[in-house]
Amino acid sequence: MAKILIVEDSPVDQLLIKRLLVRPDWVSQIASNGKEALELIGKLRPDIVVTDLQMPVMDGLELVKAVRENDAGLPIVLVTAKGSEQTAVDALRDGATSYSPKSKLSTDLVSTIEQVLEMSRRMRYSHDSEFFPTPKSHAVVLKNDLKLIGPTIENMQSQLPAWSDRDRLQIGMALDEALVNAMHHGNLEVDSTMREGDETNYYELIRVRQGKPPWNDRKVRVEFEFSDQHICIQVSDEGSGFDPATIPDPRTPENLHRVCGRGLFLIRNFMDQVAHNATGNQITMTKLREK
């Protein structure tokens, strides 16, 4: 049973979010501001926090900072709205895990929470340096199957036992987004903008191309390089690629209102260095260990 703490001062939005999260394996509790949320976190020990940003007493950014000081491994999903863009960017850099646009909550919030909970669950089993010595390098080749992403990330996180929970969670989220992009947008060549409309067509096209050549024959290669102070991850797909110069800066705060482009937005904010190759079918991400 996953325990979800909803932090929202609007009674209308409280009810909306709580209704969206009704599932037999989830239980939710509501706090009206960040201060109240901190008190409930100590009592309830939730598995995830879903928070608005603009609230009285203690806003979402202040809450993220306070949680990170006391429980760096507690994942936080931001609910982003018009007017809170820069605050959301700051909150992600300070340790929030992901976000869901308020205008897309009905179709996006549940899947975002599922993704973050899965990331957090896998991380808990890999925080022991005695059993997971750090290798110098590692590489895997994956089919276009999302079920392979979780074990790949768990294996990667197991190589970072001395890193902070915040770093490991954010690296995991960045790798998850990079692998989904490589499989769906790279190898299967499904345009991410299809998600802005009816997502049914988007996922149907993915399903069809997973079973048809040439798309289903393509693979994703992931290469890791480790040290005590950094991790470098390179994800390559076998798709036709794109011109990286045509991509607008994904860190632009306006992107917080779109589901399309969230992957690159999180990658750019979570990793210290990000680069694409000239043909656009390889991304290299580097993270320096938090001091």
C-alpha positions as CSV (number, residue, x, y, z in Angstrom):
1,M,0.0,0.0,0.0
2,A,1.6,3.3,-1.2
3,K,1.0,6.3,1.1
4,I,0.6,9.6,-0.8
5,L,0.7,13.0,0.9
6,I,-1.2,15.6,-1.1
7,V,-0.1,19.2,-0.3
8,E,-2.7,21.7,-1.7
9,D,-4.4,24.7,-0.2
10,S,-7.4,24.9,-2.6
11,P,-10.3,22.7,-1.4
12,V,-11.4,22.2,-5.0
13,D,-8.0,21.0,-6.2
14,Q,-7.6,18.9,-3.0
15,L,-10.8,17.0,-4.0
16,L,-9.7,16.7,-7.7
17,I,-6.4,15.2,-6.9
18,K,-7.7,12.9,-4.2
19,R,-10.3,11.5,-6.6
20,L,-7.7,11.0,-9.3
21,L,-5.6,8.9,-6.8
22,V,-8.3,6.5,-5.8
23,R,-6.8,3.0,-6.2
24,P,-7.0,-0.1,-4.1
25,D,-3.2,0.0,-3.5
26,W,-2.9,3.7,-2.8
27,V,-4.0,5.7,0.3
28,S,-3.8,9.5,0.3
29,Q,-3.8,12.2,3.0
30,I,-4.1,15.9,2.6
31,A,-2.1,18.8,4.0
32,S,-3.1,22.5,3.3
33,N,0.4,23.9,3.2
34,G,4.1,23.0,3.6
35,K,4.3,23.5,7.3
36,E,1.3,21.1,7.9
37,A,2.9,18.7,5.4
38,L,6.2,18.5,7.3
39,E,4.3,17.6,10.5
40,L,2.4,14.9,8.7
41,I,5.5,13.5,7.0
42,G,7.0,12.8,10.4
43,K,3.8,11.0,11.5
44,L,2.7,9.2,8.4
45,R,6.0,8.5,6.7
46,P,4.5,8.7,3.2
47,D,6.0,7.0,0.2
48,I,5.6,10.1,-2.0
49,V,4.6,13.8,-1.8
50,V,2.4,15.5,-4.4
51,T,2.6,19.3,-3.8
52,D,1.3,22.5,-5.3
53,L,3.8,25.3,-5.4
54,Q,1.8,28.4,-4.5
55,M,0.5,28.1,-1.0
56,P,0.3,30.2,2.2
57,V,2.5,29.7,5.3
58,M,5.1,27.5,3.5
59,D,5.1,27.2,-0.3
60,G,6.1,24.2,-2.4
61,L,9.8,25.3,-2.9
62,E,10.3,25.8,0.9
63,L,8.7,22.4,1.4
64,V,11.1,20.7,-1.0
65,K,14.1,22.3,0.7
66,A,12.9,21.3,4.1
67,V,12.2,17.7,3.1
68,R,15.6,17.4,1.5
69,E,17.3,18.4,4.7
70,N,15.5,15.6,6.7
71,D,14.6,12.9,4.2
72,A,16.5,13.1,0.9
73,G,15.0,9.9,-0.4
74,L,11.4,11.0,-0.2
75,P,10.2,11.6,-3.8
76,I,8.3,14.8,-4.5
77,V,6.1,15.4,-7.5
78,L,5.2,19.1,-8.3
79,V,1.9,20.3,-9.6
80,T,2.9,23.1,-11.9
81,A,0.6,26.0,-13.0
82,K,0.8,29.2,-14.8
83,G,2.8,31.7,-12.8
84,S,4.9,29.2,-10.9
85,E,7.4,28.3,-13.7
86,Q,10.6,29.6,-12.1
87,T,9.6,28.3,-8.7
88,A,9.1,24.9,-10.2
89,V,12.6,25.0,-11.9
90,D,14.2,26.0,-8.6
91,A,12.3,23.2,-6.8
92,L,13.5,20.6,-9.3
93,R,17.1,21.7,-8.9
94,D,16.7,21.6,-5.1
95,G,15.6,18.0,-5.1
96,A,12.0,17.6,-6.4
97,T,11.7,14.4,-8.5
98,S,9.2,15.2,-11.3
99,Y,6.2,17.3,-12.1
100,S,2.7,17.1,-13.6
101,P,1.1,20.2,-15.3
102,K,-2.1,21.2,-13.5
103,S,-3.9,21.4,-16.9
104,K,-3.0,17.8,-17.6
105,L,-3.6,16.2,-14.2
106,S,-6.5,14.0,-15.2
107,T,-4.4,12.2,-17.8
108,D,-0.8,12.6,-16.5
109,L,-0.7,12.6,-12.7
110,V,-1.3,8.9,-12.1
111,S,1.3,7.7,-14.6
112,T,3.8,10.2,-13.2
113,I,3.3,9.0,-9.7
114,E,3.6,5.4,-10.8
115,Q,6.9,6.2,-12.5
116,V,8.3,7.9,-9.5
117,L,7.1,5.3,-7.0
118,E,8.7,2.5,-9.2
119,M,12.0,4.5,-9.2
120,S,11.9,5.0,-5.5
121,R,11.1,1.3,-4.8
122,R,14.0,0.0,-6.9
123,M,16.4,2.4,-5.2
124,R,15.7,1.1,-1.7
125,Y,17.3,-2.3,-2.6
126,S,20.6,-0.9,-3.7
127,H,22.1,1.2,-1.0
128,D,24.8,-0.9,0.5
129,S,28.4,-0.5,-0.6
130,E,29.5,-3.8,1.0
131,F,27.6,-5.8,-1.7
132,F,27.9,-3.4,-4.6
133,P,31.5,-2.4,-5.4
134,T,31.8,0.3,-8.0
135,P,33.0,-0.8,-11.4
136,K,34.8,1.4,-13.9
137,S,32.4,0.8,-16.7
138,H,29.3,-1.1,-17.7
139,A,27.2,-1.5,-20.9
140,V,23.9,-3.1,-21.8
141,V,21.8,-3.5,-25.0
142,L,18.0,-3.4,-24.7
143,K,15.1,-4.2,-26.9
144,N,12.3,-1.7,-27.2
145,D,10.5,-2.9,-24.1
146,L,9.7,-0.6,-21.2
147,K,9.9,-3.6,-18.8
148,L,13.6,-3.6,-19.3
149,I,14.1,-0.1,-18.0
150,G,13.4,-0.7,-14.3
151,P,16.1,-3.5,-13.9
152,T,18.6,-1.4,-15.9
153,I,18.1,1.6,-13.6
154,E,18.2,-0.6,-10.5
155,N,21.5,-2.1,-11.7
156,M,22.9,1.4,-12.3
157,Q,21.8,2.7,-8.9
158,S,23.4,-0.3,-7.2
159,Q,26.7,1.0,-8.4
160,L,26.3,4.3,-6.5
161,P,26.1,3.2,-2.9
162,A,27.9,6.1,-1.5
163,W,25.9,8.8,-3.4
164,S,23.1,10.7,-1.8
165,D,19.5,9.5,-2.1
166,R,18.7,12.8,-3.9
167,D,21.4,12.2,-6.5
168,R,20.5,8.6,-7.1
169,L,16.8,9.4,-7.5
170,Q,17.5,12.2,-9.9
171,I,20.0,10.1,-12.0
172,G,17.4,7.3,-12.1
173,M,14.7,9.7,-13.3
174,A,17.0,11.1,-16.0
175,L,18.0,7.7,-17.2
176,D,14.4,6.5,-17.3
177,E,13.4,9.5,-19.5
178,A,16.4,9.0,-21.8
179,L,15.6,5.3,-22.3
180,V,11.9,6.0,-23.0
181,N,12.9,8.7,-25.5
182,A,15.4,6.3,-27.2
183,M,12.9,3.5,-27.5
184,H,9.7,5.4,-28.4
185,H,11.0,8.5,-30.2
186,G,14.3,7.2,-31.4
187,N,13.9,3.5,-32.5
188,L,10.1,3.5,-33.0
189,E,10.1,7.1,-34.4
190,V,6.8,8.0,-32.7
191,D,6.5,11.8,-32.4
192,S,6.3,13.0,-28.8
193,T,3.9,15.8,-29.8
194,M,1.2,13.1,-30.3
195,R,0.9,13.1,-26.5
196,E,-0.4,16.6,-26.5
197,G,-3.7,15.4,-28.0
198,D,-5.4,12.1,-27.6
199,E,-2.8,9.8,-26.1
200,T,-4.7,6.7,-27.4
201,N,-3.2,7.2,-30.9
202,Y,0.3,7.7,-29.5
203,Y,0.3,4.4,-27.5
204,E,-1.4,2.5,-30.3
205,L,1.3,3.5,-32.8
206,I,4.0,2.4,-30.3
207,R,2.2,-1.0,-29.9
208,V,2.1,-1.5,-33.7
209,R,5.7,-0.5,-34.4
210,Q,7.0,-2.8,-31.6
211,G,5.9,-5.7,-33.7
212,K,6.9,-4.5,-37.2
213,P,10.2,-4.1,-39.0
214,P,12.3,-2.1,-39.3
215,W,11.3,-0.6,-35.9
216,N,11.2,-3.8,-33.8
217,D,14.7,-4.8,-34.9
218,R,16.3,-1.7,-33.4
219,K,18.1,-1.8,-30.1
220,V,19.1,0.7,-27.4
221,R,22.7,0.7,-26.1
222,V,23.5,2.1,-22.7
223,E,27.0,2.7,-21.5
224,F,27.9,3.7,-17.9
225,E,31.2,5.1,-16.7
226,F,31.7,5.4,-12.9
227,S,34.0,7.0,-10.4
228,D,33.6,8.0,-6.8
229,Q,32.9,11.5,-7.9
230,H,31.0,11.3,-11.2
231,I,28.8,9.1,-13.4
232,C,28.6,9.4,-17.2
233,I,25.7,7.7,-19.0
234,Q,25.5,7.4,-22.8
235,V,22.2,6.2,-24.4
236,S,22.2,5.4,-28.1
237,D,19.4,4.3,-30.4
238,E,19.3,3.1,-34.0
239,G,16.6,5.4,-35.3
240,S,17.0,8.0,-38.0
241,G,17.8,10.7,-35.5
242,F,17.1,14.4,-35.7
243,D,19.0,17.7,-35.8
244,P,19.9,18.6,-32.2
245,A,20.2,22.3,-33.3
246,T,16.5,22.4,-33.9
247,I,15.6,21.7,-30.2
248,P,14.7,24.8,-28.2
249,D,16.2,25.0,-24.7
250,P,14.2,22.3,-22.8
251,R,14.9,24.1,-19.6
252,T,12.5,26.9,-20.6
253,P,10.0,27.2,-17.8
254,E,7.1,27.3,-20.2
255,N,7.7,23.6,-20.9
256,L,6.3,22.9,-17.4
257,H,2.8,23.2,-18.9
258,R,3.4,20.4,-21.5
259,V,3.8,16.7,-21.1
260,C,5.7,16.6,-24.4
261,G,9.3,17.4,-23.7
262,R,9.2,16.6,-20.0
263,G,12.0,14.0,-20.5
264,L,14.6,16.5,-21.8
265,F,13.4,19.1,-19.3
266,L,14.1,16.8,-16.3
267,I,17.4,15.5,-17.8
268,R,18.7,19.0,-18.3
269,N,17.8,20.1,-14.8
270,F,19.0,16.9,-13.0
271,M,22.3,16.3,-14.8
272,D,25.3,18.6,-14.8
273,Q,26.3,18.1,-18.5
274,V,24.1,16.9,-21.4
275,A,25.1,16.6,-25.0
276,H,23.7,15.0,-28.2
277,N,25.7,13.7,-31.1
278,A,25.5,15.3,-34.5
279,T,22.8,12.9,-35.8
280,G,20.6,13.1,-32.7
281,N,20.5,9.4,-31.8
282,Q,22.8,9.5,-28.9
283,I,22.7,11.5,-25.6
284,T,25.5,11.7,-23.1
285,M,24.6,12.7,-19.5
286,T,27.1,13.5,-16.7
287,K,26.4,14.0,-13.1
288,L,28.9,15.1,-10.4
289,R,28.5,13.6,-7.0
290,E,26.8,16.0,-4.5
291,K,29.3,17.2,-1.9
